[in-house]
Amino acid sequence: MPKVSIVLPNYNYARYLDERIQSILDQTYQDFELIILDDASTDNSLEVIGKYTEDPRVKTKFYSENSGLPYKRWNDGADLAQGDYLLIAGADDSCHPTLLEKLVEKLDNNPSVGLAFTQSWEIDGDGKHLRSMKEWTDDLSVDRWARDFVSDGKDEIEYLLVRNTIPNASSVLMRRSVFIEAGKFNEQLRLTADWMLWVKMLIISDIAFVAEPLNYFRTHANTVRSNTEKNALNIEESCQVRSYMLRNPKLNFSPEKINKICDGMVGHWANIIFGNSAKMSLERNFKIYKFISSIDPQLNQRLIFKLGVRLFKLRELKQWLSSIKLKAV
């Protein structure tokens, strides 16, 4: 039985599959199984996957109908896994040959650790390195993610309340027993099920980090994240994750931090409402209101104040533009 199970869910990422699969098969750590699931791709993904089916490490499952749920196949693959450790490998991502070796070492040497992750490079569609994802967290702490660490899971949750400090699942090796105990991925979430899962796992286990960027996180126009930002689903789901943390009796945040988080959420929401940069349905606005109101007794006052400030600035802007127009006549 393999020590590590790697689940590779794919939908129409034929362009990246050779690089992705080869980056896994070329790992210096070889005690793994690779489970490739295709979610009814309409490109030539099956043809690419077919080149690797004779490798004894590779198992495949092909679905005739697309699930329509990004995290559904992640759980399906995890249900097929046999290893003690589990990694979900994004089909459009890639990795350094030592990624598994260094993450397995963290879990082997620290039984209390439920998940270990490595720093990532952000790459574009052509594989060009854009930036280290350390930049994603530098404003939270320049030092914390500058070196390897093993830490109490709740220490990371302090940062996870602000944002998802583990932004790419391909960088994470999980202890499968902890993954199951935490309830696996919430399939009703389209964008933040990984963020929610990290929180649930770290309530019951510790975390390890490898500072070397061994994961290559690809960003491009066709990702689920880029598509959900267009209708503000990302706002709704981020509020849902934070609401879960702030209402959880096992977590204890300072009043100052709770106030700051609530103020930030309301401010972000107000900016979207006022700026109309995303098309938000009435139902989505209601859900956001419900999530925030469950943790913030001052929501109505904050919302009125922030919208009032915006409206006041707009009135000032209109008056200024009118005066400019009159002077030009």
DRENSE-783725 format. One line per 4 residues: number of its first residue (from 1); for each residue z, y, x of C-alpha. Coordinates in Angstrom, 1 decimal, padded with zeros to 4 digits. Layout:
NUM = Z,Y,X ~ ...
END
This chain:
1 = 000.0,000.0,000.0 ~ -001.0,003.4,001.5 ~ 001.7,006.0,002.4 ~ -000.4,008.9,001.0
5 = -002.5,009.2,-002.1 ~ -005.1,012.0,-002.0 ~ -006.6,013.0,-005.4 ~ -009.9,014.8,-005.3
9 = -010.9,016.0,-008.8 ~ -014.5,017.3,-008.9 ~ -016.7,019.2,-011.4 ~ -020.0,020.5,-010.2
13 = -019.0,021.1,-006.6 ~ -021.7,019.0,-005.1 ~ -022.5,021.8,-002.6 ~ -019.1,021.4,-001.0
17 = -018.4,017.7,-001.5 ~ -019.7,016.3,001.8 ~ -017.6,018.8,003.8 ~ -014.6,018.2,001.6
21 = -014.7,014.4,001.7 ~ -015.4,014.3,005.4 ~ -012.5,016.6,006.2 ~ -010.2,014.1,004.5
25 = -011.7,010.9,006.1 ~ -011.5,012.5,009.5 ~ -007.8,013.1,009.4 ~ -005.8,012.0,012.4
29 = -003.3,010.4,010.0 ~ -005.1,007.5,008.4 ~ -002.6,005.7,006.1 ~ -004.0,007.1,002.9
33 = -006.2,006.3,-000.1 ~ -008.7,008.8,-001.4 ~ -009.1,008.9,-005.2 ~ -012.2,010.8,-006.3
37 = -012.5,011.7,-009.9 ~ -015.7,013.3,-011.3 ~ -015.2,015.2,-014.6 ~ -018.7,014.6,-016.0
41 = -020.5,016.8,-013.4 ~ -024.1,017.9,-014.3 ~ -025.2,018.6,-010.7 ~ -025.8,015.9,-008.1
45 = -022.1,015.3,-007.4 ~ -022.4,011.5,-008.2 ~ -025.1,011.2,-005.6 ~ -022.9,012.8,-002.9
49 = -019.8,010.7,-003.9 ~ -022.0,007.5,-003.9 ~ -022.4,007.9,-000.1 ~ -018.7,007.2,000.4
53 = -017.9,004.4,-002.0 ~ -018.2,001.7,000.6 ~ -015.4,003.1,002.6 ~ -012.3,001.0,001.8
57 = -010.1,004.1,001.6 ~ -012.1,005.5,-001.2 ~ -011.6,004.8,-004.9 ~ -013.6,006.5,-007.6
61 = -013.4,007.2,-011.3 ~ -016.3,008.8,-013.3 ~ -015.7,010.4,-016.7 ~ -018.6,010.6,-019.2
65 = -017.1,013.7,-021.0 ~ -015.6,016.8,-019.4 ~ -011.9,017.2,-020.0 ~ -012.1,021.0,-020.5
69 = -008.7,021.2,-018.9 ~ -008.4,022.1,-015.2 ~ -005.2,020.2,-014.6 ~ -005.9,017.1,-016.8
73 = -007.8,015.3,-014.0 ~ -005.1,016.2,-011.5 ~ -002.6,014.3,-013.6 ~ -005.1,011.5,-014.2
77 = -005.6,011.1,-010.5 ~ -001.9,011.2,-009.8 ~ -001.4,008.4,-012.4 ~ -003.7,006.2,-010.3
81 = -001.9,007.0,-007.1 ~ 000.1,004.3,-005.2 ~ 001.4,006.2,-002.3 ~ 004.8,007.7,-001.7
85 = 003.2,011.0,-001.0 ~ 000.6,012.9,-003.1 ~ -001.9,015.6,-002.3 ~ -004.3,017.2,-004.7
89 = -007.4,018.2,-002.8 ~ -009.6,020.9,-004.3 ~ -013.2,019.8,-004.2 ~ -014.4,023.1,-002.9
93 = -011.6,023.4,-000.2 ~ -011.5,021.9,003.2 ~ -008.9,021.2,005.9 ~ -008.1,020.7,009.6
97 = -007.9,017.1,010.9 ~ -004.2,017.4,011.6 ~ -003.1,018.6,008.1 ~ -001.9,015.2,006.8
101 = -000.2,014.3,010.1 ~ 001.9,017.4,010.2 ~ 002.8,017.4,006.6 ~ 003.7,013.7,006.5
105 = 006.0,014.3,009.5 ~ 007.9,017.0,007.5 ~ 008.5,014.6,004.5 ~ 009.3,011.6,006.7
109 = 011.9,013.6,008.7 ~ 013.5,015.4,005.8 ~ 014.3,013.1,002.8 ~ 015.6,016.0,000.7
113 = 012.2,017.8,000.8 ~ 010.1,017.4,-002.3 ~ 007.1,019.3,-001.1 ~ 005.7,020.4,002.2
117 = 002.9,022.9,002.6 ~ 000.9,024.5,005.3 ~ -000.5,028.0,005.8 ~ -004.1,028.5,004.7
121 = -007.2,030.2,005.8 ~ -009.1,031.9,003.0 ~ -012.8,031.1,003.4 ~ -015.9,032.2,001.5
125 = -018.6,030.1,-000.1 ~ -020.3,029.5,003.2 ~ -017.1,028.5,005.0 ~ -016.5,031.8,006.9
129 = -012.9,032.6,007.6 ~ -011.9,035.7,005.7 ~ -008.2,036.0,006.4 ~ -005.0,034.1,006.9
133 = -003.1,033.7,003.6 ~ 000.0,034.9,005.4 ~ -001.3,038.3,004.3 ~ -000.5,037.2,000.7
137 = 003.2,037.1,001.4 ~ 003.7,039.7,004.2 ~ 004.9,042.3,001.8 ~ 007.7,039.9,000.6
141 = 008.7,039.0,004.2 ~ 006.8,039.3,007.5 ~ 009.1,036.8,009.2 ~ 009.7,033.9,006.7
145 = 006.2,032.4,006.8 ~ 005.6,033.3,010.5 ~ 007.1,030.0,011.7 ~ 007.8,026.4,010.5
149 = 010.9,026.0,008.3 ~ 012.8,023.5,006.1 ~ 014.7,025.3,003.4 ~ 016.7,024.9,000.2
153 = 014.2,024.8,-002.7 ~ 015.9,027.6,-004.5 ~ 015.4,029.9,-001.5 ~ 011.6,029.7,-002.1
157 = 012.1,030.2,-005.9 ~ 013.5,033.7,-005.1 ~ 010.0,034.5,-003.8 ~ 008.2,032.4,-006.4
161 = 009.7,034.7,-009.1 ~ 007.6,037.6,-007.6 ~ 004.4,035.6,-007.1 ~ 003.0,032.2,-006.3
165 = 003.8,032.0,-002.6 ~ 002.1,028.6,-002.4 ~ -001.3,029.8,-003.7 ~ -003.4,026.7,-003.0
169 = -002.5,023.2,-004.1 ~ -004.8,021.7,-001.4 ~ -002.2,022.8,001.2 ~ 000.7,020.9,-000.5
173 = 001.9,017.3,000.2 ~ 004.4,016.2,-002.5 ~ 006.9,013.4,-002.7 ~ 005.4,011.5,-005.6
177 = 008.8,010.6,-007.1 ~ 009.8,014.3,-007.2 ~ 006.5,015.2,-008.7 ~ 007.0,012.7,-011.5
181 = 010.6,013.8,-012.1 ~ 009.5,017.4,-012.4 ~ 007.1,016.4,-015.2 ~ 003.7,016.6,-013.4
185 = 001.3,019.4,-014.1 ~ 001.5,021.2,-017.4 ~ -002.0,020.6,-018.8 ~ -001.8,023.4,-021.3
189 = -001.9,025.9,-018.5 ~ -005.3,026.8,-017.2 ~ -004.3,028.8,-014.1 ~ -000.6,028.5,-013.2
193 = 000.3,024.8,-013.7 ~ 000.7,024.5,-009.9 ~ 003.0,027.5,-009.7 ~ 005.1,026.1,-012.6
197 = 005.3,022.7,-010.9 ~ 006.4,024.1,-007.6 ~ 009.3,025.8,-009.4 ~ 010.3,022.7,-011.2
201 = 010.1,020.6,-008.1 ~ 012.1,023.1,-006.0 ~ 014.9,023.2,-008.6 ~ 015.6,019.6,-007.7
205 = 014.4,019.3,-004.1 ~ 013.9,021.2,-000.8 ~ 010.8,022.7,000.8 ~ 009.1,022.5,004.2
209 = 006.5,024.7,005.7 ~ 004.0,024.5,008.5 ~ 003.0,027.9,009.8 ~ -000.3,026.8,011.4
213 = -003.2,027.4,008.9 ~ -004.5,023.9,008.5 ~ -005.8,024.3,004.9 ~ -009.0,026.1,004.1
217 = -008.8,027.7,000.7 ~ -012.3,028.6,-000.6 ~ -012.6,031.6,-003.0 ~ -015.8,032.3,-004.8
221 = -017.1,033.7,-008.1 ~ -017.0,030.3,-010.0 ~ -013.4,029.5,-009.6 ~ -011.1,029.0,-012.6
225 = -009.0,031.9,-011.4 ~ -011.9,034.4,-011.3 ~ -013.0,033.4,-014.8 ~ -009.5,033.6,-016.4
229 = -008.9,037.1,-015.0 ~ -011.7,038.4,-017.2 ~ -009.7,037.8,-020.4 ~ -006.2,038.4,-019.0
233 = -005.1,034.8,-019.3 ~ -003.7,035.2,-015.9 ~ -001.3,037.9,-017.2 ~ -000.1,035.6,-020.1
237 = 000.5,032.6,-017.9 ~ 002.2,034.5,-015.1 ~ 004.6,035.9,-017.7 ~ 005.2,032.3,-019.0
241 = 006.1,031.0,-015.5 ~ 008.4,033.9,-014.8 ~ 010.0,033.6,-018.2 ~ 010.7,029.9,-017.4
245 = 012.5,030.8,-014.2 ~ 014.5,033.6,-015.6 ~ 015.7,031.6,-018.6 ~ 016.5,028.5,-016.5
249 = 020.3,028.0,-016.4 ~ 020.0,026.3,-013.0 ~ 018.7,029.5,-011.4 ~ 020.7,032.6,-010.8
253 = 019.0,035.9,-010.0 ~ 020.6,039.3,-009.4 ~ 020.5,041.8,-012.2 ~ 018.6,044.2,-009.9
257 = 015.9,041.6,-009.2 ~ 015.6,040.7,-012.9 ~ 015.2,044.3,-013.8 ~ 012.5,044.8,-011.1
261 = 010.5,041.7,-012.2 ~ 010.6,042.7,-015.9 ~ 009.6,046.3,-015.1 ~ 006.7,045.0,-013.0
265 = 005.5,042.7,-015.7 ~ 005.6,045.4,-018.4 ~ 003.9,047.8,-016.0 ~ 001.1,045.4,-015.3
269 = 000.6,044.6,-018.9 ~ 000.6,048.3,-019.9 ~ -002.0,049.0,-017.2 ~ -004.3,046.3,-018.7
273 = -003.8,047.6,-022.3 ~ -004.4,051.1,-021.3 ~ -007.2,050.5,-018.8 ~ -009.1,048.0,-020.9
277 = -010.1,046.2,-017.6 ~ -009.7,042.9,-019.4 ~ -010.6,041.9,-023.0 ~ -007.2,041.0,-024.5
281 = -007.0,039.5,-027.9 ~ -004.2,040.3,-030.4 ~ -003.0,036.8,-030.0 ~ -002.7,037.1,-026.2
285 = -000.9,040.3,-026.5 ~ 001.6,038.7,-028.9 ~ 002.2,035.8,-026.5 ~ 002.8,038.1,-023.6
289 = 005.2,040.1,-025.8 ~ 007.0,036.9,-026.7 ~ 007.4,035.7,-023.2 ~ 008.7,039.0,-021.8
293 = 011.0,039.8,-024.8 ~ 012.7,036.4,-024.2 ~ 014.0,037.7,-020.9 ~ 014.0,041.5,-021.2
297 = 016.1,043.2,-023.9 ~ 014.7,046.6,-022.8 ~ 011.0,045.5,-023.3 ~ 010.3,048.0,-026.2
301 = 011.8,050.9,-024.3 ~ 009.9,050.0,-021.2 ~ 006.6,049.6,-023.0 ~ 006.9,052.8,-024.9
305 = 007.8,054.7,-021.7 ~ 004.9,053.2,-019.7 ~ 002.3,053.7,-022.4 ~ 003.7,057.2,-023.0
309 = 003.3,058.1,-019.4 ~ -000.3,056.8,-019.4 ~ -001.1,058.7,-022.6 ~ 000.4,061.9,-021.1
313 = -001.7,061.6,-018.0 ~ -004.8,060.9,-020.1 ~ -004.1,064.1,-022.1 ~ -003.7,066.1,-018.9
317 = -006.9,064.7,-017.5 ~ -008.8,065.6,-020.7 ~ -007.4,069.1,-020.6 ~ -008.4,069.4,-016.9
321 = -011.9,068.2,-017.6 ~ -012.3,070.6,-020.5 ~ -011.2,073.5,-018.3 ~ -013.7,072.5,-015.7
325 = -016.4,072.3,-018.3 ~ -015.6,075.8,-019.7 ~ -015.6,077.3,-016.2 ~ -019.0,075.8,-015.6
329 = -020.5,077.4,-018.7
END
